[in-house]
Amino acid sequence: MLKSFVHLRFTVILHDLIMTWIAWTLSYVIRFSLSPDSSPLIYFSKEIAAVLLIQGTVAYYFGLYKGLWRFASIPDLWNIVRSALLGTLLIGVFYFFLNRADDVPRSILMIYPILLVLLWGGPRISYRLWKDHRFPGTQERKHVLLIGAGKLCDMFIRNASGNSAYKIIGILDADKKLKGANIRGITIFGGLDRIAEMCEQHEIDLIVISQSNPSADTIRQVVDENPSSDIKIRILPDPDDLAKQSDAITQLKPLTVDDLLGRDKVEMDWSQVADFVRNKSILVTGGGGSIGSELCRQLSRFGVGQLTILDNSEYNLYRIDKELSDGQLLINVHLCDISNKSHLYHIFKQVKPDIVFHAAAYKHVPLLENLGCEAYLNNVVGTQVVADTCDQFAVQKMVLISTDKAVNPYSVMGATKRLAEKYCQYKNTASATDYLIVRFGNVLGSAGSVVPLFQEQIEQGGPVTVTHPEMTRYFMTIQEACQLILQTTTVGEKGSIMVLDMGHPIRIKSLAERMIALSGKHREIEIVYTGLRSGEKLNEQLFYEVEALNHTKHNKIFVVNSELKNVAKLPEYMQQAYLQASQFDAAGLQKTLHRMVPEFNKDQSLELLKKSDNS
């Protein structure tokens, strides 16, 4: 192999030296033919050695003998131009000092570099074009359609020109003004509404989204317009995310559910968060769950004094402890039922938390409809015990993780979470602890959520079950939700209900269709509508109509100015409900829940359920 490499380098050097001699000679021929009265052809042999030595040295300096002709490109041509210009300059200087360049017409130094670029660059480009045409590769080239005409598109086309696996058919871009233009010879055919047409006419194998930070609407339109599950969709990472821009083709990414949501990147003031939690004792309830574990991961990066993780699941607790225990952070884990006052008191006395994130909750809506007593004991009594213990130990801040299902609740789960919110608001009136409430919608990938269910059903070959074709939900990623939860600790004021910007609600039917499309199983998997389940709404809300929604310093966090009324008997009713739940008096508990949360509309849920069944 080394012998072949040396032979190849020698051949390139020999070629370039011969082309240098020819360029120098032709310069005189052209000059003489244009001015017959000028000096005849000289220096064919007299000083050619100096020309070859100077030009050869410059060519070596610019790496012309290292590049493979098979992959000759614009950077190689630019190096040839620079080498020719610098070589000409040095040759002119050499002759000037030799004999003040008396025998070298000035026009020679203008003609020579032009000829040299042609004679050096021509064979290289011709060889590559011949190779690309003669040997397109052992496999059939994939027909590629690019979405988005910009820097990334240009980069992909440039890289693809040296890759025998791809043949770029055309470009589509939402900007109608670009129609008919081209990038590196590839035509822009029009807008995204032509995806299906282009795919069918040109037998497209691969659609590549070559836009920087493509919007969710763009991604969804590409998925929706894709006429066949056999056509793969890939996305080109932003140049800042590429390990090497020259490897853009190899770094094509498959679309994910996160891409379908298209959430804008959250801009965080991490310095404020870090300053707030640094060296403090942080306690997270439900720390083994989806939200709680991600909170623990993010908190572990900010130099907290110690992190205490509570969970009633032994396996979840083991898993997060194992994940975080390798670092330098002091971690305490406790297998704990948060409704157990004495156990919680013992833990607080031991770790003396400064900040508490209360993420522990039962959350599965249909399941909890028949387990109202258990839901109350965990979601309400658990929150009450945590809030009271925070007050008892003068904790600086407690953050309650709430849900959009607490607004005008139809379900037991929503009613218990709304009551948890009310109790924290009630505690704020007479406690040194700052009780902060953070309300948001569904998070992608959380345990028991719709996305993992759809993924499992798709992997099993379907069908995918959707409760109702008109059902919508708010979605965000777990990472984004937890980032914003941490940020609320620095922008929220005492007693505030913070609402996270969830964007636009997503229709569950459309989400299922697009997830099936991404899986490449259009024809194989059907969607089956199962009807609404008890406690479910068609559409969720993030705040009440009577609540005033105001901006905060962070553009994705809002604050609700909610006035708490008629709470004088709240502790009395909560005690009554606790006794009913402890005795598993579900009917009595539901009546008491209605007293404490008058907007809890179980009848409306049943009415929706009947309509869904009838349809």
Solvent accessible surface area in square Angstrom, and as a share of the most:
residue,aa,sasa,rsa
1,M,207,0.92
2,L,135,0.67
3,K,174,0.74
4,S,75,0.48
5,F,104,0.43
6,V,86,0.50
7,H,124,0.55
8,L,78,0.39
9,R,27,0.10
10,F,123,0.51
11,T,65,0.38
12,V,7,0.04
13,I,62,0.31
14,L,83,0.41
15,H,36,0.16
16,D,1,0.00
17,L,52,0.26
18,I,78,0.40
19,M,32,0.14
20,T,1,0.00
21,W,101,0.36
22,I,51,0.26
23,A,0,0.00
24,W,0,0.00
25,T,18,0.10
26,L,66,0.33
27,S,0,0.00
28,Y,5,0.02
29,V,60,0.34
30,I,60,0.30
31,R,57,0.21
32,F,78,0.33
33,S,78,0.50
34,L,132,0.66
35,S,30,0.19
36,P,100,0.63
37,D,133,0.69
38,S,26,0.17
39,S,58,0.38
40,P,86,0.54
41,L,75,0.37
42,I,53,0.27
43,Y,8,0.03
44,F,65,0.27
45,S,92,0.60
46,K,144,0.61
47,E,32,0.14
48,I,18,0.09
49,A,72,0.56
50,A,19,0.15
51,V,1,0.00
52,L,44,0.22
53,L,129,0.64
54,I,32,0.16
55,Q,0,0.00
56,G,13,0.13
57,T,81,0.47
58,V,8,0.05
59,A,0,0.00
60,Y,142,0.54
61,Y,164,0.62
62,F,33,0.14
63,G,23,0.22
64,L,10,0.05
65,Y,14,0.05
66,K,145,0.61
67,G,28,0.27
68,L,89,0.44
69,W,50,0.18
70,R,47,0.17
71,F,105,0.44
72,A,4,0.03
73,S,35,0.23
74,I,100,0.51
75,P,75,0.47
76,D,42,0.22
77,L,63,0.32
78,W,143,0.50
79,N,33,0.17
80,I,3,0.01
81,V,41,0.23
82,R,93,0.34
83,S,0,0.00
84,A,0,0.00
85,L,105,0.52
86,L,62,0.31
87,G,0,0.00
88,T,12,0.07
89,L,110,0.55
90,L,72,0.36
91,I,0,0.00
92,G,14,0.13
93,V,65,0.37
94,F,68,0.28
95,Y,1,0.00
96,F,89,0.37
97,F,161,0.67
98,L,88,0.44
99,N,46,0.24
100,R,156,0.57
101,A,9,0.07
102,D,116,0.60
103,D,61,0.32
104,V,3,0.02
105,P,32,0.20
106,R,156,0.57
107,S,35,0.22
108,I,0,0.00
109,L,41,0.21
110,M,137,0.61
111,I,33,0.17
112,Y,0,0.00
113,P,13,0.08
114,I,111,0.57
115,L,27,0.14
116,L,0,0.00
117,V,31,0.18
118,L,114,0.57
119,L,41,0.20
120,W,1,0.00
121,G,5,0.05
122,G,33,0.32
123,P,44,0.28
124,R,10,0.04
125,I,63,0.32
126,S,66,0.42
127,Y,79,0.30
128,R,22,0.08
129,L,112,0.56
130,W,131,0.46
131,K,47,0.20
132,D,40,0.21
133,H,158,0.70
134,R,134,0.49
135,F,94,0.39
136,P,52,0.33
137,G,37,0.36
138,T,154,0.89
139,Q,111,0.49
140,E,160,0.72
141,R,79,0.29
142,K,100,0.42
143,H,48,0.22
144,V,0,0.00
145,L,0,0.00
146,L,0,0.00
147,I,0,0.00
148,G,1,0.01
149,A,24,0.19
150,G,36,0.34
151,K,136,0.58
152,L,2,0.01
153,C,0,0.00
154,D,38,0.20
155,M,3,0.01
156,F,0,0.00
157,I,10,0.05
158,R,78,0.28
159,N,27,0.14
160,A,5,0.04
161,S,59,0.38
162,G,23,0.22
163,N,44,0.23
164,S,40,0.26
165,A,18,0.14
166,Y,33,0.13
167,K,95,0.40
168,I,22,0.11
169,I,30,0.15
170,G,0,0.00
171,I,0,0.00
172,L,0,0.00
173,D,14,0.07
174,A,72,0.56
175,D,66,0.34
176,K,170,0.72
177,K,188,0.80
178,L,58,0.29
179,K,126,0.53
180,G,57,0.55
181,A,46,0.36
182,N,91,0.47
183,I,32,0.16
184,R,114,0.42
185,G,61,0.59
186,I,33,0.17
187,T,50,0.29
188,I,4,0.02
189,F,55,0.23
190,G,4,0.04
191,G,16,0.15
192,L,11,0.05
193,D,106,0.55
194,R,60,0.22
195,I,0,0.00
196,A,30,0.23
197,E,69,0.31
198,M,1,0.00
199,C,4,0.03
200,E,122,0.55
201,Q,118,0.52
202,H,63,0.28
203,E,131,0.59
204,I,7,0.03
205,D,60,0.31
206,L,13,0.06
207,I,0,0.00
208,V,0,0.00
209,I,0,0.00
210,S,1,0.01
211,Q,42,0.19
212,S,62,0.40
213,N,130,0.66
214,P,24,0.15
215,S,59,0.38
216,A,12,0.09
217,D,99,0.52
218,T,22,0.13
219,I,4,0.02
220,R,47,0.17
221,Q,68,0.30
222,V,0,0.00
223,V,4,0.02
224,D,83,0.43
225,E,57,0.26
226,N,11,0.06
227,P,54,0.34
228,S,24,0.15
229,S,8,0.05
230,D,98,0.51
231,I,15,0.08
232,K,96,0.40
233,I,15,0.08
234,R,69,0.25
235,I,13,0.06
236,L,3,0.01
237,P,12,0.08
238,D,32,0.17
239,P,17,0.11
240,D,135,0.70
241,D,107,0.55
242,L,16,0.08
243,A,91,0.71
244,K,129,0.55
245,Q,80,0.36
246,S,80,0.52
247,D,53,0.27
248,A,0,0.00
249,I,14,0.07
250,T,109,0.63
251,Q,44,0.20
252,L,30,0.15
253,K,95,0.40
254,P,80,0.50
255,L,14,0.07
256,T,69,0.40
257,V,17,0.09
258,D,70,0.36
259,D,33,0.17
260,L,5,0.03
261,L,15,0.07
262,G,25,0.24
263,R,51,0.19
264,D,105,0.54
265,K,174,0.74
266,V,17,0.10
267,E,127,0.57
268,M,32,0.14
269,D,60,0.31
270,W,88,0.31
271,S,70,0.45
272,Q,74,0.33
273,V,0,0.00
274,A,12,0.09
275,D,93,0.48
276,F,36,0.15
277,V,1,0.00
278,R,111,0.40
279,N,120,0.61
280,K,45,0.19
281,S,10,0.07
282,I,0,0.00
283,L,0,0.00
284,V,0,0.00
285,T,0,0.00
286,G,11,0.10
287,G,0,0.00
288,G,2,0.02
289,G,29,0.28
290,S,28,0.18
291,I,23,0.12
292,G,1,0.01
293,S,9,0.06
294,E,11,0.05
295,L,0,0.00
296,C,0,0.00
297,R,70,0.26
298,Q,3,0.01
299,L,0,0.00
300,S,35,0.22
301,R,164,0.60
302,F,28,0.12
303,G,43,0.41
304,V,9,0.05
305,G,36,0.34
306,Q,33,0.15
307,L,0,0.00
308,T,0,0.00
309,I,0,0.00
310,L,0,0.00
311,D,12,0.06
312,N,94,0.48
313,S,34,0.22
314,E,129,0.58
315,Y,137,0.52
316,N,39,0.20
317,L,14,0.07
318,Y,125,0.48
319,R,122,0.45
320,I,4,0.02
321,D,43,0.22
322,K,125,0.53
323,E,86,0.38
324,L,24,0.12
325,S,61,0.39
326,D,128,0.66
327,G,48,0.46
328,Q,183,0.81
329,L,33,0.16
330,L,106,0.53
331,I,31,0.16
332,N,28,0.15
333,V,55,0.32
334,H,34,0.15
335,L,95,0.47
336,C,5,0.03
337,D,75,0.39
338,I,7,0.04
339,S,32,0.21
340,N,66,0.34
341,K,142,0.60
342,S,82,0.53
343,H,60,0.27
344,L,0,0.00
345,Y,90,0.34
346,H,105,0.47
347,I,0,0.00
348,F,0,0.00
349,K,119,0.50
350,Q,105,0.47
351,V,5,0.03
352,K,136,0.58
353,P,6,0.04
354,D,51,0.26
355,I,0,0.00
356,V,0,0.00
357,F,0,0.00
358,H,2,0.01
359,A,22,0.17
360,A,18,0.14
361,A,36,0.28
362,Y,86,0.33
363,K,93,0.39
364,H,72,0.32
365,V,13,0.08
366,P,25,0.16
367,L,104,0.52
368,L,6,0.03
369,E,22,0.10
370,N,134,0.69
371,L,67,0.33
372,G,12,0.12
373,C,6,0.04
374,E,63,0.28
375,A,0,0.00
376,Y,0,0.00
377,L,44,0.22
378,N,19,0.10
379,N,1,0.01
380,V,1,0.01
381,V,10,0.06
382,G,0,0.00
383,T,2,0.01
384,Q,42,0.19
385,V,5,0.03
386,V,0,0.00
387,A,0,0.00
388,D,48,0.25
389,T,8,0.05
390,C,0,0.00
391,D,50,0.26
392,Q,119,0.53
393,F,54,0.22
394,A,73,0.57
395,V,2,0.01
396,Q,84,0.37
397,K,12,0.05
398,M,0,0.00
399,V,0,0.00
400,L,0,0.00
401,I,15,0.08
402,S,5,0.04
403,T,16,0.10
404,D,0,0.00
405,K,32,0.14
406,A,0,0.00
407,V,0,0.00
408,N,44,0.23
409,P,0,0.00
410,Y,38,0.14
411,S,4,0.03
412,V,7,0.04
413,M,8,0.04
414,G,0,0.00
415,A,0,0.00
416,T,0,0.00
417,K,9,0.04
418,R,15,0.05
419,L,0,0.00
420,A,0,0.00
421,E,0,0.00
422,K,24,0.10
423,Y,12,0.05
424,C,1,0.00
425,Q,14,0.06
426,Y,66,0.25
427,K,29,0.12
428,N,17,0.09
429,T,105,0.61
430,A,96,0.74
431,S,15,0.09
432,A,94,0.73
433,T,0,0.00
434,D,21,0.11
435,Y,0,0.00
436,L,1,0.00
437,I,0,0.00
438,V,0,0.00
439,R,0,0.00
440,F,9,0.04
441,G,9,0.09
442,N,32,0.16
443,V,11,0.06
444,L,15,0.07
445,G,44,0.42
446,S,5,0.03
447,A,72,0.56
448,G,63,0.60
449,S,16,0.10
450,V,30,0.17
451,V,6,0.04
452,P,43,0.27
453,L,80,0.40
454,F,1,0.00
455,Q,81,0.36
456,E,93,0.42
457,Q,27,0.12
458,I,11,0.05
459,E,138,0.62
460,Q,133,0.59
461,G,41,0.39
462,G,25,0.24
463,P,62,0.39
464,V,0,0.00
465,T,45,0.26
466,V,1,0.01
467,T,18,0.11
468,H,31,0.14
469,P,43,0.27
470,E,84,0.38
471,M,9,0.04
472,T,23,0.13
473,R,17,0.06
474,Y,35,0.13
475,F,3,0.01
476,M,0,0.00
477,T,22,0.13
478,I,25,0.13
479,Q,96,0.43
480,E,10,0.04
481,A,0,0.00
482,C,0,0.00
483,Q,43,0.19
484,L,0,0.00
485,I,0,0.00
486,L,1,0.00
487,Q,2,0.01
488,T,0,0.00
489,T,6,0.04
490,T,33,0.19
491,V,22,0.13
492,G,12,0.12
493,E,132,0.59
494,K,103,0.44
495,G,25,0.24
496,S,12,0.08
497,I,1,0.00
498,M,0,0.00
499,V,3,0.02
500,L,0,0.00
501,D,42,0.22
502,M,4,0.02
503,G,39,0.37
504,H,160,0.71
505,P,62,0.39
506,I,24,0.12
507,R,103,0.38
508,I,7,0.04
509,K,62,0.26
510,S,24,0.16
511,L,3,0.02
512,A,0,0.00
513,E,75,0.34
514,R,38,0.14
515,M,9,0.04
516,I,10,0.05
517,A,17,0.13
518,L,50,0.25
519,S,46,0.30
520,G,21,0.21
521,K,59,0.25
522,H,66,0.30
523,R,178,0.65
524,E,125,0.56
525,I,13,0.07
526,E,113,0.51
527,I,40,0.20
528,V,58,0.33
529,Y,93,0.36
530,T,80,0.47
531,G,13,0.13
532,L,8,0.04
533,R,108,0.39
534,S,34,0.22
535,G,5,0.05
536,E,16,0.07
537,K,12,0.05
538,L,41,0.21
539,N,81,0.41
540,E,15,0.07
541,Q,62,0.27
542,L,20,0.10
543,F,72,0.30
544,Y,21,0.08
545,E,160,0.72
546,V,140,0.81
547,E,11,0.05
548,A,51,0.40
549,L,61,0.31
550,N,58,0.30
551,H,141,0.63
552,T,31,0.18
553,K,159,0.68
554,H,19,0.08
555,N,113,0.58
556,K,24,0.10
557,I,0,0.00
558,F,34,0.14
559,V,26,0.15
560,V,3,0.02
561,N,91,0.47
562,S,31,0.20
563,E,140,0.63
564,L,41,0.20
565,K,134,0.57
566,N,155,0.80
567,V,31,0.18
568,A,99,0.77
569,K,114,0.48
570,L,6,0.03
571,P,50,0.31
572,E,107,0.48
573,Y,48,0.18
574,M,1,0.01
575,Q,98,0.44
576,Q,65,0.29
577,A,0,0.00
578,Y,83,0.32
579,L,86,0.43
580,Q,29,0.13
581,A,0,0.00
582,S,49,0.32
583,Q,133,0.59
584,F,128,0.53
585,D,60,0.31
586,A,62,0.48
587,A,74,0.57
588,G,13,0.12
589,L,3,0.02
590,Q,63,0.28
591,K,147,0.62
592,T,3,0.01
593,L,3,0.02
594,H,63,0.28
595,R,141,0.52
596,M,8,0.03
597,V,0,0.00
598,P,96,0.60
599,E,49,0.22
600,F,4,0.01
601,N,63,0.32
602,K,26,0.11
603,D,108,0.56
604,Q,60,0.27
605,S,2,0.01
606,L,74,0.37
607,E,82,0.37
608,L,29,0.14
609,L,40,0.20
610,K,136,0.58
611,K,121,0.51
612,S,11,0.07
613,D,101,0.53
614,N,131,0.67
615,S,117,0.75
